[in-house]
């Protein structure tokens, strides 16, 4: 699992951009039993591949 900070570094996006994408349903699925946002590795990499295909 990636923490939000790790995912942002991997994706090269800011926290503000992540939450804008989340607001419009474009962010990767997150899991979190606690208040911490976590993103599974396979979910993160699939999201990045989809973003590359669109670009």
Buried (B, 14 or more C-beta within 10 A) or exposed (E): BBEBEBBBEBBEBEEEEBEEBEEEEEBBEBEEEEEEBBBBEEBBBEBBEEBEEEE
